[in-house]
Amino acid sequence: MKKTLRLALAMVVFALTDATEGQTLKNLVHPPPNGADLTFLLTDGTVMAQGDGLSDWWKLTPDINGSYLNGTWSKVASLQRGYKPLYFASAVLADGRLVITGGEYNNGRFALTNLGAVYDPVANTWTPLAAPPGWDFIGDSPALVLPDGRFLIGRKLDMQVAALDPATLTWTLLGNTGKSDFNAEEGWTLLPNGTVLTCDVLDAPNSERYFPDLETWQTAGSTIVDLHSPPTEGCIPYGPHGEFCYNPPGEIGPAILRPDGTVFQTGSSSLTGAGHTAIWTPGPNSNDPGSWAVGPDFPNGDNAGDSFASLLPNGNVLVLGSFSLYEFDGVNLTPTVSASGCLMVLPTGETMVGGSQLYTSANTTFQRAWAPKIKRFPATVTRGQTYQLVGTQFNGLSQAAAYGDELETATNYPIVRITNKATKHVFYARTHDHSTMGVATGSAPVSTSFDVPAATESGASSLEVVANGIPSKRVAITVN
C-alpha cells in the first residue's frame, strides 16, 4: 500500500513538448511558489493548490485575458495547526467552499487521521471540521458530492458511510447494507441517476453500486479483468501507539464517466505487469447492474495504479501512467506526452497538470449537445450584486476528474465567465448555491447564483456558463 508519494515530491518540470499527434504541454509562466501538485478549481475560476508544506495553500488567478498560462499565484490561509494531510478525501461544495477530511499521512507519518477542514474563499478562512460520529480514523477514503449537495464519504477501514450537510457541517451515518468488502483503496464515480459506482479492491474483480436513497449496495457484476494490484505489504501499524494493524488490499486506477454514459475504469499493475482497463455500460433502468467489457491494456507494461484521470472536452479520457499521459477515445488507449501530477480540466478547456503545466489535446472539439445551455439570465447586471441563471446541463456530463481512491478534484459545477466586448477582458463570477450537483442532467432545468466581481468592466459584455471546460453559447448582457 506504500505509495510513491508523488504529491510530496518536487514536480518534475518538462520543457514545452509537442507530440507527433499535436498534443502540447506548456509550463506556466509563473510556477507555483511552493509546489502545487494537488489542485482544485474554485467556482470563481481560480485554482487552489496545496503547497509542498501540506498546510500551506496557494491560489492561481488567470490574467485579464483569461489565461491560466500567464496567471499569477498568491498565498491564501493555511490549515489549522497540527493538520498537514497527505492523501485525503476532498470536494468543492455547491456553495463554493472546499472541504477536505482525513489523510493517510499527517505531519509526515502514517496516521489515517480523522482531522478535517472547510475553506471559505470569500472569507479566506479554514474552519476545522469534526469527523463523523465514532470515526476515530478516516485516512485516504473515497468521497464525492451527491446531487442534493451532501458530501458522501466511506470510512477506509470498514464499510461505514457518512454524509455531511454543508449548511450545518454536521454528519449523518448512513446505511451500508449489501457492501461486499471494506472501502479501502476504492474510488467512487457518480452516475447520472444519482447512484455511485465502485470497483472493489479487496473483493476484485467485483463491482458495486451505492443507492443513497435506499442506503444500500447492489452488485454491478464482475469487471472481467482484475484491475487491482496484488498487496505488496503486510501489516502497517497505526494508532496513537501503533497498536492497530492495517493490511492493504492493493491499489486500483481512476474511473471516469464519459459523455456516452459509459465508465472507463483503469487498473493498477497486474501479475503480468501491464495495467488492465474495463468499460462499464449502464442498463436500461436504474436497478439494472449494467455490463462490463474488457478495455485496452496499457502499452509498454504501464499502469494507472493510484494515479489521476480527467475528462477532456472532446470526450476522451486523459490518464496519467508512470509519468506519461494517455488518451482513451472509447476504443484506443494512446500515449501522448511525458508528465507528472494531478490532472484537472480548466474553464479554457486546457488540463492543468501538477499545478505547473497545461495540457492541450490535438483535438479540442466537442459536441454542442454536451454544452450547458442558458435559458434565463439578467440582461443587465451591476458590479458587486448577485444574480441567478437558469438553464440545462450546468454541471456537465461527468465529475471529470478522478484518482485511484482519494484526492477527489471533481469539477461538475458551473463556472460563469463574463467578457467585455470592447476590451475582450475576461472576468470570472463566483457561482454558488447550484440547484444540483448531479451529472448529465439532460433537459431538466437547473440553476446557479453568481456574484458579479467588483472589478468587472462596465459596458456591453457577453456571459457564458462553462462546465468541465465546455462553454455554453454566449448571451449578451450589460454591466453597470
N, C-alpha and C positions, 0 to 999 in steps of 0.2 A: 504494500500500500504506500510505501515511501514514494513521494512524487519528486519530480525533477526540480521543484521549487523555481519554475520559470519566472514566476511573478516576483520573486525575491532577488533575482539576479539582474544585473545591469543589462539593458536591452542591447542586443547586437545590432548595430546600425549599419545598414547597407546603403550603398550609393544608389542613385536612380537606376532602376532596372527596366529595360524594355525587352519583354519576352517576344519570341518569334510570332506568337499569336496576337500580339498587340496589347497585352496587359501591361500596366505601368505601376510602379511602386515608387512613390516620391517621399523624400524626407521633409518633415515640417521645417519651415524657415526658422522657427523658434522652437527648439526642442524643449521638452518638459524639464524644469529646473532640477527636480529630484527624482527623475524617472516617473513613468506613468503607464505601467503595464496593464492595469485594470481600469477600464473607462466606462462611464455611464453617460448617456445622452439625457440631459435635463430638458424639461418641457419648454424652457426659454431658448433652446437652441445651443446652449453652451455645453461643453463636455467636462464632466467632473471626473477626476482621476485620483486614485490612491497613490501616494508617493512611495518611494522605496523605504521611507521611515515607518510606513504602515499606519501610523497615527496621523500623519500629515496628508492633507488633501489639497488639490490644485484645480483650477478652472481654466479651460481654454475657451476664449471668446473669438468667434470669427471676425475678420476685419470688416470695414464698412461696405465692402463689396460682397460680403457673404462668404469669403474664402476662409476655410479652415487651414489650408496650407500656409497662409500668411497670418493666421491668428496669433494671439498673444496669451500668455499664461499669467495667472495671478493666484496668490495663495488665499485659501479660504480657511474657515475654522478647523481646528484639529479635534480628533476624538478625545473623549474623556480619559483622564489619567488611568493607566493600567490596562487600556484596551488597545492592543496593537495586533489586530487579527490578520491571519493569512488563510485563505480558502474558507470563505463564509457564504451564507445564504444572503440574497440581496434582491432588490427590485425598486423601480421607480413607481410610486403610487399614483392613483388617479388625481390626487390633489397636488401633485408635483413634487412631493417630498421623496427623499431617498431613504430606504430602510435597509439596514444590514443587521444580521444577527448571527451569533456563533463564531466559529473559527476553528479549523483543525489545529492551527498553531496560534498561540497568543504569547506575546513577549518573547518570541524566538523558541518556544518549547511546545511539544505536542501536548495539547491541553483539552481539546474538544470543549472549549469554553462556551458558556451559556450567556455571555455578555452580549449586548446589542446597543444600537443607537439609531436615531432618526434625524436626518438632516433637513432643515428648513432653508431653502435657497433664498427666501425673501429676508428672513432674519439673520441668515448666515450663522446658524447655531446648530449644534448637535444636542439632542436630548437623549439621555440614557434610556434604553428600552429593557424592561424586565423580561425574563424568559417565561414561556408558558408554564402554568402551574405544574409543579412536580418535575420539571425538566432541569435536572442538575447539569446535564451535558447536551450540547447541540452540535458543535463541531461543523463539519462540512456537510450540510444537509440539502436535499432537494427542496425547491420552493418556486412559487410563481404567484401572480396576482390573478384571482378569479374574475370572471366577467362582472360580478357585483362589487368588485373593488377590494374584497378581503384578501389579505396576504396569507397564502396557504404554505405550510411547511411540514415536512415529515422528519421526525426525530431519527437521527442516524442509527442509533443503537438498537432500535426495535421498530415496531410497526405503527407507532403513535402518529397522529396527525393533529395539527392545531391551526386555527385561523385567527389572524389579527384584525380587529376592527380599527381602521385608520382614524376614525373620528374620536375614539376613546383611548386608543392604544392599549386595549385590553384583549386578552387571548381567550378563546373558547376551544376546549378539547373536542375533537370530532371523532366519530366512529371510524373504525378501520376494518370492519368485518370482511373476511374473504381474502385479505392480503396473503400472498404466497410466501414472502420472505421479508426480512427487515429492509429498511430504507437505504442502508449504507451503499454509497457509490452509485446510486441510481439517479438518472436525470428525468425531469418531468416536462412533457410537451402539452401545452394547452390546445385542445381541438375546437373546431368551430361550434360544436354542440355543447361546449362547456365542460366536457369530461377531460380527464387527464390521462395521457398515455405514458407508460414507463416500460422499459425493458429491464428485467431482473438481472442482477449480477450474481448473487449467491445462487439463485434458482435458474440460472441461464440454461437453455435458451427460451425460457418462458417470458411472456409479456403480459401486462395487466393494464386495466383502465380503472381510474377512480371516478365515482359518481358523487360529486359533492352534495347534491340534494338528498341523496339516499345514504350518504356516508358509508358507502360500501365499495369494495373492489370486485371486479369481474375479470376473468381471463380474457386476453386478446390473442391467445394462441402462441404457437412456437415461432420464433424468428427464423427457424430452419437452420441457419448457420449460427455458430457460437460467437457472440460479439464481445464476450468478456475475456480478459486475460487471466490466466491462472494466478492464484495468490503467490506472491514472491516472498512473503514474510509470515511469521507465526505471530505469537502474542506480542502486542505492543502495549506496555504498561501505561495507564493514565489514572487520573485522580489526584487528590492533594498529596498523597504519599505513594503514588504509583501502585495502589492496591488493586486496581481493576485491570482487566485484560481485554484488549480488542483484537480480534482475529480478522484481518481484512479479507474480503471475498474476491479481490481482484479489481480491475478497472474496466470502463467502457468509454466509448466515444460520444460526442454530441449528436443530438437529433434535431432536425429542422422540418417543420410543416411547410410544404411547398404550395404554390398557388393552385395546383390541380387537386389539392386535398390529400395528397399522399404525404407520408412522413419518411424522410430519408434518415435512417439510423446508422451511424458509423460505429466501428468496432475498435477495440484495443488490439494489442499484439496477440496473435493466436499461437497455438502449439507449432504451427508451420511457419510462423514468423509474420507474414503479412496480415494486416487487419482486414476482416470481412466487413461487408455492409449488407443491410437489408432494407426493403421498402414495404411500408405498411399502407394498404389501401382500405379506406373505410367501407363498411357495409351499407346496405340500403336504408337502415334505420339506426337509431342511437343504441339500441340493445344488441345489434349485430356486432360480434367481436372483430369483424374485418378480416383481412387476409394478408399474409406476408409472402414476399417473393425475394429471392436472393439477388442482391445488388453486386456491383463490380468490386473485386478486391482492390486494395491499394496497390499501386505499382511499386516495383523496386523494394518489396518487403516492408513498406512503410505502414503506419497505422495512425489512428487519431485518439489513442487512449488518453483520457484526462486532458483533452485539448478543446479548442474553440471551433465554432462554425457560425456562419451568418448567412442570411438570405440576401442575395443580390437583387437589385431592381429588375434584372432581366429574368428572374425566376430560378437562376442557378444557385446551388448551394456552394458557398466558399468554405473550405475546410482546411484547418491547419494540421499538417502532419508533423513529422520530426523536422521542424524548421523549414518546411516547404509548404506552399499553398496549392490546393487542388480545387477545381471547379467540377461540380456534378450537374450535368444538364438534363437529367432524367434517365439517361442511358449510360453515358461515359463519365468516368472519373479521370480528369486530365490534369497533370501537373502544370503549374504556371510559373511562379517566381519564388525565390527563397525569401523567407520572412520568419518572424517570431513574435508572439504576443497575442493579446486579446483582439478579437475581431468584433467590430460594431459598425453597422451602417449609419451614415450621416444623412442629414436632410438634403445634401447635394447629390446623393446617390453614390458617393465615394464610400469606401470602407476604411475606417480607422484601424490601423494595425499597431498594437502595442503602445498607443498613445504617442507614437513618434513618426508614423508614416501613413500615407494614404494610398490605398489600392484602387485602381480603376480597371474594370474588366474590358476586354476587347469589344464586347457587345454591351452597350448601355441602354438599349431599347427595352421598353416594357409594353405590355398590352394595356390599352386605355381602359379596359374593363376592370383592371386591377386598381385603378387610381381612386382616391377619395373624390367625392362629388359634393359641392357646396350647393345647398338648396335655398337656404335663407341666411341673409347676412345684413349687417348695418351698412347703409350707403355712405354714411358719414360717421367718423369716429373722432374722439377727442383724446389727445395725449393724456395719459395717466388714468384713463377710465377703463371699465371692464364691460365687455360685450359678449354676446352669445352667437355661435354659429350652429346651424342645423344642416345635416346632410346625410350622406351614406359612406360607409367604409372609412371612417376617420381613423380607425385603429389598424388598418392594413389587413393583410391576409394571413399573418403569422406573427409569432413573437419575434422572429427574425434573428435571434441570437441564442446560442446555447453553449454549454460546456459539458464535460462528461457527467458531472453531477452538480456541484455548487457554482459559485461565481456567475449568477444569473444577471445578464445585462440586456434583457428584452427591451424592445423599442416599440411595442404595439400600443402607441398612443399618438394623438395628433400634434403636429408642430405647425404653428402659424407663422408665415413669412410675409412681410409687407415690403414692397419695393416702390420707392419713389420714382415716378415716371420721368421726371426731369433729370435727376441726378443719377438714377439707377442704383442708388444706395439701398442696402438691404437691412431690415430690422426684424428681429425675431420677437414675437409677442409671447409672453409666458402663458401657457394653457393650463387649465386646471378644472377639476370637477367634471370630468368626462362622464357622459351618461352610461358608458360601458367600457370595460377593459377586455371585452371579448374580441375574437379574431374572426375574419371572414364573415362579417355581419350582413353582407349582401345588400338587399334593398331596404332593410329595416332602418327607420330614421334614428340617427344618433346626434349627439350634440356635445359641444365643449364650450367653456368660457375662456376668453383671452383678455389679457391686460395690454393695452397699447403702451409701449415704452415712452417714457417722458422725452427721450432723445429722438423719437421718430420725427423725420422732417415733414413739414406740413405741405399740403397741396395734393394734386391728383396722384393716386397711387394704385397699385394692384395688390390683391391679397390672395394667398393660396394656402391650402392645407396640405401638409406633407406627411405621409405615413410610410415608414420603412424606406425612405429615400425616393418614394414615388409621389410627385406633386399632383394636385388637382388642377383643373383648368382655372386660370386666374379670373377673379372678379374685380371690377372697378370700384374703388372707394375714394373718398376724400378725407384727408387727415386735417383736423383743425388744430 
